[in-house]
Amino acid sequence: MTASGRESVAANVSDESKPGPRSPADDLSNDWVTSLVDRFVATVENIRRATTQPILTMARGLVYGILILACVFTALILAGIGLFRLLDVVVPGESWSAHLILGSAFCALGGLLWSRRSD
């Protein structure tokens, strides 16, 4: 780096990093700017907390709810398939006996739920 380059770098150094006494006006202007920026950041944070945060929480709950419903639905389907295969192996006869048993169980469950409905 040349001597003129060093001088230009030294000229770009802010007043805060220079040693020596600082004037009270510098401290006052820095405090004013800092408090203004802090107030602006706090205002933006309050607006974000009041508007964006509830929407994000609702969207997160909706996504997790859909994911849980998909998992429960898949588990019920797989449990039904597993129950049918188990009955097909355990009950003698072909697969019609498993269909008959599961069909009657579901009809009985449907009849029970139908009788307990409220108008």
A tleap script that builds the chain and sets N, CA, C and O, in Angstrom:
source leaprc.protein.ff14SB
mol = sequence {
  NMET THR ALA SER GLY ARG GLU SER VAL ALA
  ALA ASN VAL SER ASP GLU SER LYS PRO GLY
  PRO ARG SER PRO ALA ASP ASP LEU SER ASN
  ASP TRP VAL THR SER LEU VAL ASP ARG PHE
  VAL ALA THR VAL GLU ASN ILE ARG ARG ALA
  THR THR GLN PRO ILE LEU THR MET ALA ARG
  GLY LEU VAL TYR GLY ILE LEU ILE LEU ALA
  CYS VAL PHE THR ALA LEU ILE LEU ALA GLY
  ILE GLY LEU PHE ARG LEU LEU ASP VAL VAL
  VAL PRO GLY GLU SER TRP SER ALA HIE LEU
  ILE LEU GLY SER ALA PHE CYS ALA LEU GLY
  GLY LEU LEU TRP SER ARG ARG SER CASP
}
set mol.1.N position { 0.857 -1.166 0.000 }
set mol.1.CA position { 0.000 0.000 0.000 }
set mol.1.C position { 0.900 1.225 0.000 }
set mol.1.O position { 1.896 1.263 0.722 }
set mol.2.N position { 0.568 2.193 -0.777 }
set mol.2.CA position { 1.383 3.399 -0.893 }
set mol.2.C position { 1.055 4.369 0.225 }
set mol.2.O position { 0.101 4.178 0.979 }
set mol.3.N position { 1.855 5.399 0.315 }
set mol.3.CA position { 1.653 6.398 1.364 }
set mol.3.C position { 0.357 7.162 1.149 }
set mol.3.O position { -0.328 7.499 2.114 }
set mol.4.N position { 0.011 7.439 -0.105 }
set mol.4.CA position { -1.241 8.163 -0.360 }
set mol.4.C position { -2.450 7.290 -0.033 }
set mol.4.O position { -3.487 7.806 0.384 }
set mol.5.N position { -2.328 5.953 -0.220 }
set mol.5.CA position { -3.407 5.040 0.130 }
set mol.5.C position { -3.636 5.000 1.623 }
set mol.5.O position { -4.774 4.923 2.087 }
set mol.6.N position { -2.535 5.055 2.383 }
set mol.6.CA position { -2.664 5.062 3.849 }
set mol.6.C position { -3.342 6.331 4.332 }
set mol.6.O position { -4.146 6.301 5.264 }
set mol.7.N position { -3.013 7.445 3.694 }
set mol.7.CA position { -3.622 8.716 4.086 }
set mol.7.C position { -5.121 8.716 3.796 }
set mol.7.O position { -5.905 9.251 4.580 }
set mol.8.N position { -5.526 8.112 2.659 }
set mol.8.CA position { -6.956 8.099 2.346 }
set mol.8.C position { -7.709 7.178 3.296 }
set mol.8.O position { -8.854 7.458 3.652 }
set mol.9.N position { -7.073 6.076 3.714 }
set mol.9.CA position { -7.714 5.195 4.682 }
set mol.9.C position { -7.851 5.903 6.018 }
set mol.9.O position { -8.882 5.790 6.682 }
set mol.10.N position { -6.809 6.637 6.417 }
set mol.10.CA position { -6.853 7.363 7.683 }
set mol.10.C position { -7.898 8.473 7.634 }
set mol.10.O position { -8.498 8.795 8.660 }
set mol.11.N position { -8.125 9.060 6.472 }
set mol.11.CA position { -9.110 10.120 6.363 }
set mol.11.C position { -10.531 9.575 6.473 }
set mol.11.O position { -11.444 10.299 6.870 }
set mol.12.N position { -10.724 8.298 6.124 }
set mol.12.CA position { -12.055 7.693 6.177 }
set mol.12.C position { -12.435 7.181 7.560 }
set mol.12.O position { -13.575 6.763 7.764 }
set mol.13.N position { -11.524 7.202 8.500 }
set mol.13.CA position { -11.809 6.725 9.847 }
set mol.13.C position { -12.757 7.707 10.520 }
set mol.13.O position { -12.565 8.920 10.436 }
set mol.14.N position { -13.780 7.184 11.186 }
set mol.14.CA position { -14.781 8.062 11.799 }
set mol.14.C position { -14.202 8.791 12.995 }
set mol.14.O position { -13.138 8.444 13.508 }
set mol.15.N position { -14.936 9.818 13.430 }
set mol.15.CA position { -14.504 10.633 14.560 }
set mol.15.C position { -14.496 9.848 15.867 }
set mol.15.O position { -13.738 10.170 16.782 }
set mol.16.N position { -15.343 8.808 15.957 }
set mol.16.CA position { -15.434 8.061 17.207 }
set mol.16.C position { -14.175 7.272 17.496 }
set mol.16.O position { -13.841 7.036 18.657 }
set mol.17.N position { -13.469 6.859 16.445 }
set mol.17.CA position { -12.272 6.044 16.682 }
set mol.17.C position { -11.026 6.887 16.891 }
set mol.17.O position { -9.982 6.353 17.265 }
set mol.18.N position { -11.109 8.179 16.660 }
set mol.18.CA position { -9.953 9.043 16.850 }
set mol.18.C position { -9.753 9.301 18.337 }
set mol.18.O position { -10.708 9.571 19.065 }
set mol.19.N position { -8.513 9.214 18.775 }
set mol.19.CA position { -8.277 9.521 20.189 }
set mol.19.C position { -8.400 11.022 20.427 }
set mol.19.O position { -8.234 11.837 19.519 }
set mol.20.N position { -8.690 11.348 21.650 }
set mol.20.CA position { -8.770 12.756 22.004 }
set mol.20.C position { -10.118 13.081 22.603 }
set mol.20.O position { -10.994 12.219 22.669 }
set mol.21.N position { -10.291 14.296 23.033 }
set mol.21.CA position { -11.545 14.687 23.673 }
set mol.21.C position { -12.679 14.771 22.649 }
set mol.21.O position { -12.492 15.176 21.502 }
set mol.22.N position { -13.841 14.378 23.110 }
set mol.22.CA position { -15.035 14.459 22.269 }
set mol.22.C position { -15.914 15.572 22.805 }
set mol.22.O position { -15.936 15.851 24.004 }
set mol.23.N position { -16.624 16.188 21.910 }
set mol.23.CA position { -17.486 17.293 22.335 }
set mol.23.C position { -18.820 16.744 22.831 }
set mol.23.O position { -19.234 15.670 22.397 }
set mol.24.N position { -19.493 17.444 23.717 }
set mol.24.CA position { -20.815 17.008 24.188 }
set mol.24.C position { -21.842 16.965 23.064 }
set mol.24.O position { -22.803 16.200 23.134 }
set mol.25.N position { -21.651 17.772 22.037 }
set mol.25.CA position { -22.591 17.754 20.910 }
set mol.25.C position { -22.535 16.420 20.184 }
set mol.25.O position { -23.563 15.927 19.719 }
set mol.26.N position { -21.324 15.815 20.079 }
set mol.26.CA position { -21.202 14.492 19.447 }
set mol.26.C position { -21.968 13.443 20.250 }
set mol.26.O position { -22.684 12.623 19.675 }
set mol.27.N position { -21.821 13.464 21.571 }
set mol.27.CA position { -22.532 12.510 22.420 }
set mol.27.C position { -24.048 12.700 22.325 }
set mol.27.O position { -24.796 11.723 22.286 }
set mol.28.N position { -24.499 13.958 22.287 }
set mol.28.CA position { -25.923 14.247 22.212 }
set mol.28.C position { -26.513 13.764 20.889 }
set mol.28.O position { -27.602 13.192 20.873 }
set mol.29.N position { -25.806 13.988 19.781 }
set mol.29.CA position { -26.325 13.562 18.482 }
set mol.29.C position { -26.321 12.038 18.376 }
set mol.29.O position { -27.236 11.462 17.788 }
set mol.30.N position { -25.313 11.381 18.932 }
set mol.30.CA position { -25.275 9.922 18.910 }
set mol.30.C position { -26.382 9.329 19.779 }
set mol.30.O position { -26.992 8.332 19.393 }
set mol.31.N position { -26.653 9.920 20.941 }
set mol.31.CA position { -27.723 9.433 21.806 }
set mol.31.C position { -29.087 9.610 21.146 }
set mol.31.O position { -29.953 8.742 21.252 }
set mol.32.N position { -29.270 10.733 20.468 }
set mol.32.CA position { -30.523 11.000 19.777 }
set mol.32.C position { -30.754 9.997 18.654 }
set mol.32.O position { -31.857 9.473 18.497 }
set mol.33.N position { -29.727 9.737 17.888 }
set mol.33.CA position { -29.839 8.778 16.784 }
set mol.33.C position { -30.096 7.374 17.329 }
set mol.33.O position { -30.933 6.643 16.800 }
set mol.34.N position { -29.385 7.004 18.372 }
set mol.34.CA position { -29.559 5.677 18.960 }
set mol.34.C position { -30.961 5.505 19.516 }
set mol.34.O position { -31.589 4.466 19.310 }
set mol.35.N position { -31.453 6.505 20.211 }
set mol.35.CA position { -32.813 6.386 20.768 }
set mol.35.C position { -33.866 6.362 19.664 }
set mol.35.O position { -34.872 5.664 19.793 }
set mol.36.N position { -33.654 7.103 18.589 }
set mol.36.CA position { -34.591 7.097 17.470 }
set mol.36.C position { -34.614 5.735 16.788 }
set mol.36.O position { -35.680 5.214 16.459 }
set mol.37.N position { -33.443 5.168 16.580 }
set mol.37.CA position { -33.369 3.845 15.952 }
set mol.37.C position { -33.981 2.787 16.874 }
set mol.37.O position { -34.693 1.898 16.408 }
set mol.38.N position { -33.709 2.878 18.165 }
set mol.38.CA position { -34.284 1.914 19.106 }
set mol.38.C position { -35.806 2.021 19.133 }
set mol.38.O position { -36.494 1.001 19.178 }
set mol.39.N position { -36.337 3.229 19.107 }
set mol.39.CA position { -37.778 3.422 19.101 }
set mol.39.C position { -38.394 2.872 17.805 }
set mol.39.O position { -39.460 2.257 17.838 }
set mol.40.N position { -37.728 3.094 16.674 }
set mol.40.CA position { -38.215 2.584 15.394 }
set mol.40.C position { -38.225 1.058 15.388 }
set mol.40.O position { -39.194 0.443 14.943 }
set mol.41.N position { -37.155 0.451 15.877 }
set mol.41.CA position { -37.077 -1.014 15.934 }
set mol.41.C position { -38.162 -1.562 16.866 }
set mol.41.O position { -38.792 -2.569 16.542 }
set mol.42.N position { -38.388 -0.932 17.992 }
set mol.42.CA position { -39.425 -1.389 18.920 }
set mol.42.C position { -40.817 -1.263 18.301 }
set mol.42.O position { -41.665 -2.134 18.497 }
set mol.43.N position { -41.054 -0.186 17.556 }
set mol.43.CA position { -42.355 -0.004 16.901 }
set mol.43.C position { -42.588 -1.070 15.842 }
set mol.43.O position { -43.674 -1.646 15.766 }
set mol.44.N position { -41.583 -1.333 15.032 }
set mol.44.CA position { -41.706 -2.364 14.007 }
set mol.44.C position { -41.915 -3.730 14.655 }
set mol.44.O position { -42.708 -4.529 14.157 }
set mol.45.N position { -41.230 -4.008 15.739 }
set mol.45.CA position { -41.388 -5.277 16.448 }
set mol.45.C position { -42.794 -5.420 17.023 }
set mol.45.O position { -43.371 -6.505 16.967 }
set mol.46.N position { -43.353 -4.348 17.573 }
set mol.46.CA position { -44.719 -4.392 18.097 }
set mol.46.C position { -45.736 -4.631 16.992 }
set mol.46.O position { -46.683 -5.395 17.174 }
set mol.47.N position { -45.548 -3.986 15.852 }
set mol.47.CA position { -46.455 -4.198 14.716 }
set mol.47.C position { -46.362 -5.630 14.224 }
set mol.47.O position { -47.381 -6.255 13.930 }
set mol.48.N position { -45.137 -6.159 14.130 }
set mol.48.CA position { -44.950 -7.535 13.686 }
set mol.48.C position { -45.580 -8.512 14.670 }
set mol.48.O position { -46.200 -9.493 14.260 }
set mol.49.N position { -45.426 -8.254 15.947 }
set mol.49.CA position { -45.993 -9.129 16.962 }
set mol.49.C position { -47.519 -9.120 16.903 }
set mol.49.O position { -48.154 -10.142 17.165 }
set mol.50.N position { -48.108 -7.982 16.562 }
set mol.50.CA position { -49.564 -7.869 16.531 }
set mol.50.C position { -50.173 -8.400 15.239 }
set mol.50.O position { -51.329 -8.823 15.238 }
set mol.51.N position { -49.426 -8.387 14.142 }
set mol.51.CA position { -50.006 -8.786 12.860 }
set mol.51.C position { -49.468 -10.110 12.346 }
set mol.51.O position { -50.250 -11.016 12.056 }
set mol.52.N position { -48.194 -10.240 12.230 }
set mol.52.CA position { -47.603 -11.399 11.577 }
set mol.52.C position { -47.573 -12.626 12.479 }
set mol.52.O position { -47.812 -13.736 12.003 }
set mol.53.N position { -47.294 -12.463 13.731 }
set mol.53.CA position { -47.142 -13.613 14.633 }
set mol.53.C position { -48.413 -14.453 14.741 }
set mol.53.O position { -48.312 -15.678 14.691 }
set mol.54.N position { -49.623 -13.857 14.888 }
set mol.54.CA position { -50.825 -14.704 14.923 }
set mol.54.C position { -51.055 -15.467 13.618 }
set mol.54.O position { -51.517 -16.608 13.638 }
set mol.55.N position { -50.739 -14.847 12.497 }
set mol.55.CA position { -50.911 -15.523 11.211 }
set mol.55.C position { -49.947 -16.695 11.103 }
set mol.55.O position { -50.327 -17.769 10.638 }
set mol.56.N position { -48.706 -16.499 11.527 }
set mol.56.CA position { -47.729 -17.592 11.486 }
set mol.56.C position { -48.134 -18.733 12.411 }
set mol.56.O position { -47.979 -19.902 12.059 }
set mol.57.N position { -48.648 -18.404 13.581 }
set mol.57.CA position { -49.087 -19.437 14.518 }
set mol.57.C position { -50.263 -20.220 13.952 }
set mol.57.O position { -50.317 -21.443 14.082 }
set mol.58.N position { -51.209 -19.519 13.322 }
set mol.58.CA position { -52.360 -20.182 12.728 }
set mol.58.C position { -51.925 -21.074 11.558 }
set mol.58.O position { -52.410 -22.197 11.422 }
set mol.59.N position { -51.032 -20.586 10.732 }
set mol.59.CA position { -50.567 -21.384 9.596 }
set mol.59.C position { -49.807 -22.616 10.071 }
set mol.59.O position { -49.951 -23.696 9.498 }
set mol.60.N position { -49.004 -22.459 11.106 }
set mol.60.CA position { -48.264 -23.597 11.652 }
set mol.60.C position { -49.221 -24.643 12.216 }
set mol.60.O position { -49.024 -25.838 11.998 }
set mol.61.N position { -50.253 -24.210 12.935 }
set mol.61.CA position { -51.252 -25.139 13.465 }
set mol.61.C position { -52.014 -25.849 12.364 }
set mol.61.O position { -52.308 -27.039 12.476 }
set mol.62.N position { -52.338 -25.123 11.295 }
set mol.62.CA position { -53.046 -25.721 10.169 }
set mol.62.C position { -52.194 -26.794 9.487 }
set mol.62.O position { -52.692 -27.873 9.164 }
set mol.63.N position { -50.929 -26.501 9.272 }
set mol.63.CA position { -50.035 -27.471 8.625 }
set mol.63.C position { -49.855 -28.704 9.506 }
set mol.63.O position { -49.930 -29.831 9.018 }
set mol.64.N position { -49.620 -28.498 10.793 }
set mol.64.CA position { -49.463 -29.647 11.692 }
set mol.64.C position { -50.755 -30.452 11.793 }
set mol.64.O position { -50.709 -31.680 11.863 }
set mol.65.N position { -51.901 -29.783 11.802 }
set mol.65.CA position { -53.187 -30.482 11.852 }
set mol.65.C position { -53.411 -31.342 10.624 }
set mol.65.O position { -53.856 -32.484 10.740 }
set mol.66.N position { -53.109 -30.808 9.449 }
set mol.66.CA position { -53.253 -31.582 8.212 }
set mol.66.C position { -52.299 -32.771 8.220 }
set mol.66.O position { -52.665 -33.866 7.794 }
set mol.67.N position { -51.093 -32.561 8.696 }
set mol.67.CA position { -50.114 -33.654 8.761 }
set mol.67.C position { -50.589 -34.755 9.713 }
set mol.67.O position { -50.465 -35.939 9.400 }
set mol.68.N position { -51.123 -34.374 10.857 }
set mol.68.CA position { -51.621 -35.364 11.817 }
set mol.68.C position { -52.826 -36.113 11.241 }
set mol.68.O position { -52.932 -37.329 11.401 }
set mol.69.N position { -53.736 -35.393 10.573 }
set mol.69.CA position { -54.886 -36.053 9.949 }
set mol.69.C position { -54.445 -37.053 8.879 }
set mol.69.O position { -55.000 -38.147 8.784 }
set mol.70.N position { -53.457 -36.683 8.082 }
set mol.70.CA position { -52.959 -37.591 7.049 }
set mol.70.C position { -52.345 -38.840 7.683 }
set mol.70.O position { -52.543 -39.948 7.187 }
set mol.71.N position { -51.607 -38.665 8.769 }
set mol.71.CA position { -50.996 -39.821 9.447 }
set mol.71.C position { -52.065 -40.725 10.066 }
set mol.71.O position { -51.967 -41.948 9.965 }
set mol.72.N position { -53.074 -40.145 10.699 }
set mol.72.CA position { -54.141 -40.941 11.311 }
set mol.72.C position { -54.938 -41.683 10.241 }
set mol.72.O position { -55.263 -42.859 10.406 }
set mol.73.N position { -55.247 -40.995 9.151 }
set mol.73.CA position { -55.983 -41.618 8.059 }
set mol.73.C position { -55.196 -42.790 7.471 }
set mol.73.O position { -55.765 -43.848 7.204 }
set mol.74.N position { -53.911 -42.608 7.273 }
set mol.74.CA position { -53.056 -43.678 6.754 }
set mol.74.C position { -52.989 -44.839 7.735 }
set mol.74.O position { -53.047 -45.999 7.327 }
set mol.75.N position { -52.869 -44.538 9.019 }
set mol.75.CA position { -52.804 -45.600 10.026 }
set mol.75.C position { -54.111 -46.395 10.064 }
set mol.75.O position { -54.081 -47.617 10.207 }
set mol.76.N position { -55.255 -45.721 9.938 }
set mol.76.CA position { -56.534 -46.437 9.923 }
set mol.76.C position { -56.669 -47.345 8.701 }
set mol.76.O position { -57.151 -48.472 8.816 }
set mol.77.N position { -56.253 -46.868 7.556 }
set mol.77.CA position { -56.312 -47.692 6.352 }
set mol.77.C position { -55.406 -48.908 6.491 }
set mol.77.O position { -55.812 -50.025 6.170 }
set mol.78.N position { -54.188 -48.700 6.964 }
set mol.78.CA position { -53.265 -49.824 7.129 }
set mol.78.C position { -53.757 -50.799 8.197 }
set mol.78.O position { -53.564 -52.007 8.061 }
set mol.79.N position { -54.390 -50.293 9.256 }
set mol.79.CA position { -54.945 -51.184 10.283 }
set mol.79.C position { -56.091 -52.009 9.709 }
set mol.79.O position { -56.215 -53.192 10.028 }
set mol.80.N position { -56.930 -51.407 8.869 }
set mol.80.CA position { -58.006 -52.155 8.228 }
set mol.80.C position { -57.482 -53.238 7.308 }
set mol.80.O position { -57.994 -54.357 7.303 }
set mol.81.N position { -56.465 -52.910 6.532 }
set mol.81.CA position { -55.863 -53.915 5.644 }
set mol.81.C position { -55.233 -55.036 6.456 }
set mol.81.O position { -55.368 -56.211 6.117 }
set mol.82.N position { -54.546 -54.665 7.530 }
set mol.82.CA position { -53.929 -55.685 8.390 }
set mol.82.C position { -54.966 -56.581 9.051 }
set mol.82.O position { -54.763 -57.791 9.154 }
set mol.83.N position { -56.081 -55.997 9.502 }
set mol.83.CA position { -57.150 -56.779 10.115 }
set mol.83.C position { -57.764 -57.742 9.101 }
set mol.83.O position { -58.035 -58.898 9.427 }
set mol.84.N position { -57.982 -57.273 7.882 }
set mol.84.CA position { -58.534 -58.144 6.850 }
set mol.84.C position { -57.580 -59.301 6.553 }
set mol.84.O position { -58.019 -60.446 6.445 }
set mol.85.N position { -56.301 -59.024 6.423 }
set mol.85.CA position { -55.329 -60.098 6.138 }
set mol.85.C position { -55.231 -61.082 7.299 }
set mol.85.O position { -55.112 -62.290 7.094 }
set mol.86.N position { -55.282 -60.551 8.523 }
set mol.86.CA position { -55.245 -61.437 9.683 }
set mol.86.C position { -56.467 -62.356 9.692 }
set mol.86.O position { -56.340 -63.559 9.919 }
set mol.87.N position { -57.641 -61.792 9.446 }
set mol.87.CA position { -58.854 -62.620 9.393 }
set mol.87.C position { -58.795 -63.611 8.235 }
set mol.87.O position { -59.288 -64.733 8.360 }
set mol.88.N position { -58.207 -63.220 7.128 }
set mol.88.CA position { -58.102 -64.103 5.973 }
set mol.88.C position { -57.228 -65.311 6.291 }
set mol.88.O position { -57.473 -66.408 5.790 }
set mol.89.N position { -56.207 -65.109 7.127 }
set mol.89.CA position { -55.317 -66.217 7.487 }
set mol.89.C position { -55.940 -67.064 8.597 }
set mol.89.O position { -55.855 -68.291 8.548 }
set mol.90.N position { -56.559 -66.438 9.592 }
set mol.90.CA position { -57.041 -67.144 10.771 }
set mol.90.C position { -58.348 -67.894 10.493 }
set mol.90.O position { -58.484 -69.050 10.894 }
set mol.91.N position { -59.300 -67.267 9.824 }
set mol.91.CA position { -60.620 -67.857 9.597 }
set mol.91.C position { -60.523 -68.815 8.404 }
set mol.91.O position { -59.986 -68.459 7.355 }
set mol.92.N position { -61.051 -70.037 8.577 }
set mol.92.CA position { -60.988 -70.974 7.453 }
set mol.92.C position { -61.893 -70.521 6.303 }
set mol.92.O position { -62.865 -69.796 6.520 }
set mol.93.N position { -61.578 -70.937 5.123 }
set mol.93.CA position { -62.335 -70.550 3.945 }
set mol.93.C position { -61.511 -69.570 3.127 }
set mol.93.O position { -60.350 -69.295 3.432 }
set mol.94.N position { -62.129 -69.062 2.102 }
set mol.94.CA position { -61.408 -68.108 1.266 }
set mol.94.C position { -61.597 -66.700 1.830 }
set mol.94.O position { -61.999 -66.535 2.981 }
set mol.95.N position { -61.311 -65.715 1.033 }
set mol.95.CA position { -61.382 -64.349 1.546 }
set mol.95.C position { -62.820 -63.881 1.768 }
set mol.95.O position { -63.035 -62.843 2.394 }
set mol.96.N position { -63.825 -64.639 1.259 }
set mol.96.CA position { -65.211 -64.225 1.465 }
set mol.96.C position { -65.579 -64.245 2.935 }
set mol.96.O position { -66.422 -63.462 3.374 }
set mol.97.N position { -64.939 -65.156 3.727 }
set mol.97.CA position { -65.265 -65.208 5.157 }
set mol.97.C position { -64.744 -63.959 5.887 }
set mol.97.O position { -65.403 -63.451 6.795 }
set mol.98.N position { -63.573 -63.471 5.494 }
set mol.98.CA position { -63.053 -62.240 6.091 }
set mol.98.C position { -63.933 -61.059 5.710 }
set mol.98.O position { -64.203 -60.186 6.534 }
set mol.99.N position { -64.382 -61.037 4.444 }
set mol.99.CA position { -65.295 -59.977 4.011 }
set mol.99.C position { -66.600 -60.025 4.808 }
set mol.99.O position { -67.126 -58.990 5.215 }
set mol.100.N position { -67.103 -61.212 5.021 }
set mol.100.CA position { -68.365 -61.371 5.744 }
set mol.100.C position { -68.239 -60.893 7.186 }
set mol.100.O position { -69.118 -60.198 7.695 }
set mol.101.N position { -67.142 -61.269 7.841 }
set mol.101.CA position { -66.947 -60.876 9.254 }
set mol.101.C position { -66.768 -59.368 9.368 }
set mol.101.O position { -67.426 -58.726 10.187 }
set mol.102.N position { -65.879 -58.794 8.550 }
set mol.102.CA position { -65.655 -57.347 8.630 }
set mol.102.C position { -66.894 -56.563 8.197 }
set mol.102.O position { -67.200 -55.525 8.782 }
set mol.103.N position { -67.603 -57.046 7.186 }
set mol.103.CA position { -68.823 -56.376 6.738 }
set mol.103.C position { -69.875 -56.359 7.825 }
set mol.103.O position { -70.516 -55.334 8.055 }
set mol.104.N position { -70.064 -57.508 8.510 }
set mol.104.CA position { -71.050 -57.529 9.594 }
set mol.104.C position { -70.631 -56.654 10.759 }
set mol.104.O position { -71.476 -56.015 11.387 }
set mol.105.N position { -69.321 -56.614 11.062 }
set mol.105.CA position { -68.853 -55.766 12.164 }
set mol.105.C position { -69.094 -54.296 11.839 }
set mol.105.O position { -69.551 -53.540 12.697 }
set mol.106.N position { -68.792 -53.887 10.614 }
set mol.106.CA position { -69.006 -52.490 10.234 }
set mol.106.C position { -70.489 -52.145 10.151 }
set mol.106.O position { -70.880 -51.027 10.485 }
set mol.107.N position { -71.319 -53.088 9.711 }
set mol.107.CA position { -72.769 -52.838 9.687 }
set mol.107.C position { -73.304 -52.685 11.113 }
set mol.107.O position { -74.133 -51.814 11.374 }
set mol.108.N position { -72.833 -53.529 12.034 }
set mol.108.CA position { -73.272 -53.417 13.432 }
set mol.108.C position { -72.826 -52.091 14.031 }
set mol.108.O position { -73.597 -51.446 14.742 }
set mol.109.N position { -71.575 -51.669 13.751 }
set mol.109.CA position { -71.076 -50.390 14.249 }
set mol.109.C position { -71.882 -49.238 13.647 }
set mol.109.O position { -72.227 -48.293 14.356 }
set mol.110.N position { -72.185 -49.306 12.353 }
set mol.110.CA position { -73.001 -48.272 11.711 }
set mol.110.C position { -74.395 -48.213 12.287 }
set mol.110.O position { -74.934 -47.126 12.496 }
set mol.111.N position { -75.002 -49.389 12.553 }
set mol.111.CA position { -76.336 -49.419 13.158 }
set mol.111.C position { -76.329 -48.825 14.551 }
set mol.111.O position { -77.255 -48.106 14.925 }
set mol.112.N position { -75.291 -49.120 15.327 }
set mol.112.CA position { -75.181 -48.552 16.673 }
set mol.112.C position { -75.049 -47.030 16.613 }
set mol.112.O position { -75.728 -46.321 17.356 }
set mol.113.N position { -74.189 -46.531 15.744 }
set mol.113.CA position { -74.013 -45.083 15.624 }
set mol.113.C position { -75.276 -44.413 15.083 }
set mol.113.O position { -75.607 -43.301 15.495 }
set mol.114.N position { -75.983 -45.072 14.166 }
set mol.114.CA position { -77.212 -44.527 13.604 }
set mol.114.C position { -78.313 -44.401 14.675 }
set mol.114.O position { -79.075 -43.435 14.692 }
set mol.115.N position { -78.371 -45.394 15.556 }
set mol.115.CA position { -79.395 -45.356 16.602 }
set mol.115.C position { -79.094 -44.288 17.661 }
set mol.115.O position { -80.008 -43.828 18.346 }
set mol.116.N position { -77.858 -43.900 17.798 }
set mol.116.CA position { -77.490 -42.903 18.816 }
set mol.116.C position { -77.455 -41.486 18.276 }
set mol.116.O position { -77.124 -40.559 19.016 }
set mol.117.N position { -77.786 -41.290 17.016 }
set mol.117.CA position { -77.739 -39.939 16.422 }
set mol.117.C position { -78.804 -39.040 17.041 }
set mol.117.O position { -79.794 -39.522 17.590 }
set mol.118.N position { -78.594 -37.752 16.948 }
set mol.118.CA position { -79.599 -36.812 17.448 }
set mol.118.C position { -80.130 -36.009 16.261 }
set mol.118.O position { -79.381 -35.620 15.365 }
set mol.119.N position { -81.429 -35.777 16.281 }
set mol.119.CA position { -82.054 -35.062 15.169 }
set mol.119.C position { -81.915 -33.603 15.323 }
set mol.119.O position { -82.385 -32.845 14.475 }
savepdb mol mol.pdb
quit
